[in-house]
């Protein structure tokens, strides 16, 4: 559908300002995500990374600036409509529906869809990617371990068959080994055709898998470029990579 | 023997009354679950339901089941309208503002009803022959059977909706975490509206059944059952559906025992004593989980 404009970015944010009540959280950021990329947004706690994702998803309304996805403006479109347009988010802290079963969580991920065969096929893919979810599909989601909950949150987001996947701090609270597993799954999801916008405090890991990166500081983008270049830059190393 | 039979008789009376409380409490608890509002106008919605049933029978000449359906549908629409006009504009307002609005809606429904249908109590027509089953001295009358039967059917339907339909799953998801539900593509405004519709429909049925049971309805009839159903919802654990049913039935049985063995004067006192005890001993209610408020 959108292959005609491959040279245009899939997601384009321009001069975005967002307020959290009285707090001016995003102060005029612009960024682009191209089809097929993994782009990461790194920065300290409170820099505005989650706010950016929440605005893309429609949970917050931009005060100023534009967001367009596949050529259409989506700024201020309500959250439940955004999913239908092909953007899905794995929120910070996973936010799984703890008192529902794993299966019900995955069903809810496909809430906007009615193509039964397609849903079935995607469920199969999710179970192949996360075999532990299949083993525990009748279990209450709240009884899963942290890593399993992260997998469930990702599987749930994939069930809407997004073209752009937003990931908010997938490494949060996980052991290093699990983080590596989750990140290799992200690479895998990207390779099968899903574009990824990844927000991370763990800059090391994020830069290791991303194609491009933006550094966010108190609501402004201070640096951007190839993930490899940023990982090598003195400034980023000092501020985010621990020397 | 004699005593045992009396206990059983009060149990039957209590469960019938408790079913009514349960139907009203379900609406309370569903609405609380989804927007964290104690909808103080819920008892008045029940009253409106009773009046719609009353007019459907006396003016339109309908029999009981069609009258129930008319009342159920109309009251559901009223509940959705109240939500749209009074509560939806306050979605991001402090909870206290919404609560005060609910009290305002309650007064509005009570006094608007007085204006339109007069404050005089009306005699609810007898809709069924006074049959009664006698099982070895234990008497279950036709009204009680009707209440138990209809309540049972409604619970089965509600359970099916909540557990197995997409709307039901969306309701549970939105109750648990409205924002994440939106990220799934769930239109939370629509789900909130449907919840008010279902809750109001259940209250309407309770209103008509009470009209049949006690033969009398008036514009202020919703106040006491509304408060009692609130007690029932808190007793079972507010926000939890099976809790509302269990809480309602326990409350009904306690009231029946107090009126049967002590004095009906203490009936209401017993209900509110339960509220105080629950709040002191186990504020989360019977089925409540000890969850911390999310920030």
Interface residues (C-beta under 8 A of the other chain):
Chain A: X57 X58 X59 X78 X79 X80 X81 X83 X84 X88 X89 X91 X95 X97 X98 X99 X100 X104 X107 X108 X109 X111 X112 X156 X160
Chain B: X166 X169 X170 X172 X173 X176 X177 X179 X180 X181 X182 X183 X184 X185 X186 X187 X188
